[in-house]
């Protein structure tokens, strides 16, 4: 078993008040503050884009098509996913009688598109944190508080941001941020590994010139910050890692409160779905639908023209 090397605390200003529950955490009063507030229309457009990006990522996660896949490999993936879509349809059809009524006399492609959308939405709900990941990155970019904001492209890290100190003699602070929907997204046994992985990203960043701080940003759990003290005492690699809850996380990066972000998210969701402005989720690959139809045909659910006649096989 590899021996953990002691991690030296990064030289960024920390809260010195020993009576503070956040003693030893980043003292953000030493950082440059927000100079402006993103206007509401811009925030809403960023939310709409974040929703669309999350939807696209959901579809990519379902199909899992590698970027460098050949056409033959892509077709094989679509055929396999068509079979999986059929299994999903049979598994989650609910009341067979009600489902039979819903799909009766419909073409298998229409049913397949609907089922693909349902499966995508289910995946998206399981990973709704993607919306907030996309949103907070764009908010940080538009806030003009940060010198730079960029994707890390690593498994444990979502983005990084550099911010100046009020004392311009100091080199800027680099923040390596992993966004989680809630603090219980990871189990207790997973935190040490995740913390070490994120800090390794920070340590290996050749573009970093100043100190770093690793942050797990919790998008939805209320509160400001908390220290996972048991990790600090048991693992040396967490000395530069902090957990920021939603009441601290959103104002820091977006200059909007948690309540404001959630209210705007709801407004956009309601208005977008009502007016059908969100990108369509019906762009399902044709070969995938044909595979779905072939499985329906084998099960005797559709007739020769591809129309559903039953859901019972």
Secondary structure by P-SEA (a helix, b strand, c coil): cccccccccccccccccccccccccccccccccccccccaaaaaaaaaaaaaaaaaaaaaaaacccccccaaaaaaaaaaaaaaaaaaaaaccccaaaaaaaaccccaaaaaaaaaaaaaaaaaaaccaaaaaaaaaaaaaaccccccccccccccccbbbbbbcccccccbbbbbbbbbcccccccccaaaaaaaaaaaaaaacccccbbbbbbbcccccccccccaaaaaacccccccbbbbcaaaaaaacccccaaaaaaaaaaaaaaaaaaccccccccccaaaaaaaaaaaaaacccccccccccccc
